[in-house]
Amino acid sequence: MLAPAEILQMEEEYQSKKFVMAGLDPATQGSAIERSSFLRSALRPLGGRVALRSPGRDGFFGITKLSPMVLLATLFLLVGSYLVGSAAYIQAKAVLAQVLLERAWQTTLATGQPTKAWTWADTWPIARISFPALSETAIVLEEAGGEAMAFGPAHVAASAKPGANGVSVIAGHRDTHFSFIKNLKVGDDIVIETPAHTTVRYRMTGSTIVHAGASGIATKATARRLALVTCYPFDAVERGPLRYVVFAEAK
């Protein structure tokens, strides 16, 4: 069986904040200074009656001299604006990353050499995965680490390479690159393209919901199989122990 730590590191870096942040990774949350600047900008229309300080006896962010109704309305506006903006940033980053990764993938196909999409990347494209029934496609990255999965679905290193014999495990975030796998049905095709210009067509055989500590994914097999993993439930705003797994076998 694949150890839990090797299955997903998907939302390990996500942190529980004072406000619930819907599926955000650390890169989108920004530094403490950036968050403080955001708060100052949001609260500036109140006429400078708010001082931003660390939580203390004056209250969270040092908010004082506001009536309860104004305070409540301000907090709702603040949280709503942050979540909407952050969610949009997550989606934009995911889409832009796939454009850059597609270019790197085409270079990989042309040269036969792993190609990074940007110079500081610690990962590179190793496959393209397509879902014809859903008109979805994505570039699969090497290694299922926190950084890689911010930009696309990623191959779990302890499993077989996509398209190779054995069980290949590919993990993705439920709110971006793997948000649609809940719509896959038994019998649907899943297509893997490799850098060696080979195409392997898989057939979805089923799906299940498992606990992260007991995935049930056995990586030792002679046949070519896929296991696509994401967090569950899909509409949850906090990380939890459950994982949604799609299984498929090569035709």
N, C-alpha and C positions, 0 to 999 in steps of 0.2 A: 504494500500500500504506500501511497505517496504521503510523506509526512505533512502535517498541516502547514508548517512554516514554508514548505516548498510549493504547496498548492497555490496559496495566495499571500502576497504581502500587500494586497490591494489597498486597504484603507487603514493599515497599521499606523501610518503617520497622521491620519486625520485625528484631530484633537477635540475633546469636548470643551466648548467655550461657554461663556455666559449666555450667549444666544445660540440657538441651533443653527448650524451651517449645513445646508443641504448638499451632502456629498462632495464637499470641497477638498482639494488636496492642498498641502501646505504652501505650494508655490503660488496659489491664488489668494491666499489670505494676506500675504505681504508681511512686512516687518511691523513691529510695534509702532514705529514712527509713522509709517504709512497709514496704519489704522487710526492713529491719533489725529493725523492730518485730515483724514476722511471725516472723523467725528467733528472736528472743529468746523469744517466746511458745512456740514449738515446742520450744525447748531448755530451757525453765525446769524441766521435770520432772527434769532430770538433776542438780538440786541446786546449780545455780549454778557448776558446774565449768567452764563454757564462757564465754570472753570473746569478744565479737564485735568484731573489728577488721578493717581492710583487709588484703588479702593481703600477707604479708611473710615474714620469716624464721621466724615462728612458725607459718606455714601458713595455708591459706585460711580466712578468718573467725577466725583466731587460735584454732582449736580445739586444745586441749592437754589433757593428763592423762586421756585416754580410751583404753581398751583398743581395739585394732583392731576387734574384733567389735562393741563398743558404738558406736564411731564409724561403722562401716559401716551398722549398723541405724538409727542416728540419721539418717544421710544419706538412706537409702532412704525412711524415714518422712517426712522433711522434703520431699524432692523429690516424693514421691507426693501428699502433702497439698497442696502448692502447685499441682501440675498439675491435680488433681481440682477444687480450689477455683477455680482460674483458668478452667478449661474450663466449669464451671458458671456462672461469672460472665459469660463470653462468650455462652453460650446465653441466659441470662436477659436480658442487655442487648439481644441481637438480637430476642428475642420482644417485650420491652417497647417497644422502638423502633418495631416494626411496628404495635403498638396505637396509639401516639401518631401515627404517620405516617398511619394509616388515618383518624383524625379530621381531620388536616390535609388529606388527600385529599378527604374529603367536603366540607370547607369550600371547597376549590379548585373542585370541581364546582359548588357552589352559587353561588359568587361570580364564577367565571371568573378569579380572581386567584391568583398563586402564594402559597401559605401555608406558613410554617415550622411545624414541629411543636413547636419550643421556641424561645424568644427568641434564644438564642445560636447557633443553628444557622447554618451557612454554606451550607446546601443546602435543597432543598424538593422535594416530590413532583412528578413530571412525567408519570407514567403508573402504571397497575397492570398487572402481568403475571401471567397465570394459566396453569396446566398442568392441564387437566381430567383427563387420564389418570392423573395422580399426586395429584390433589386438593391441589395446592399453589398458593399465590398470594403475591405480594409487591408492595409499593409501590416503584417505581423512583425513585431520586433523581437530581437534576441534578448533573453533574460526577462523574467517577470519581477522586476524591481519597481520601487515606488516611482522613480524618475521615468522609466520606460513607459509605464502604464498611464502616465499623464498624457502621452502622445498617441497611443494606439494599443491594441491588444498585444500581449506579449507571450512568448513561448516560455513555459516553465522548464528550467534547465535540467531538472531531474528526469524529464520525460524524453521520448523519442522526438527527433526533428519532424516538423510538419511534412507529411508526404512519405516518411520513412516507415519501415516495419516497426511495429510496436504501437504503444498508445502515446499519442502526442497531446499534451495538455496545453491549452491556450487560455489565458485569463484576460479579462477585460472589465472595465468599469461598467456598472449597471446604468449609469446616467449618461454615458457617451457612446463609446464604440460597441458595447454589447447590450445596449438598451433594448434592441429589437429581438434578441434571441428567444425571448418569451413567446414570440409569435411563430417560431418554427414548429412544424408539424411532422409527425412520423412519416417518413418517405421523402421528405424534402431533400434536395441535393445541397451539399456543401462542397465547394470546389477549392482545392489547394493548388497553387502554382509555386514551383520551387525555382531557385536560381539556376538549376541545371536544365531549365526549360521543360520540365516534366509537369504534367497536369494530372492530379489524382482526384477523382470524383468519389465523394462519400455519400452515404445515405443515412439520414437521421433515423436512429433506432429507438430513441426514447429520451426522457428527461426525468430528473429527480431533484428533490430538495434534501440536502444533507447538512449535517453539522460540520463546521470547519475542522473539528478534531477527529472526525470519522468520515472521511470523504467517500470511501468505498472505491476509489480510483486505483486499480491495480495497473502499474505501468509495464509489467512484464507480459508481453504477448508477441506472437509471431505475425499475426495479421496486422494490417494497417488500420488503426482506429484513431478517433478523435474524442477528446473530452473538452468541451468549452465551459468555462467556469466564470461565474460572476456572483456578486453579492445578492442577497435576497432578504426581504421583499424588494421588488423593483421601485416601489414608491416610498420606501422608507427614507427618512432624513438623517438617521443615525446609523452607525455601523452596528452590526450584530453578528452572531455566530453562524447564521445560516448561509448556505451557498446553493445556487441554482446551477445544475450541471446538465449539459446536453451531450448525449452520446451519439456517435456515428461510426459506421464501418465502411471501408472502401468497397466499391462495387467490383 
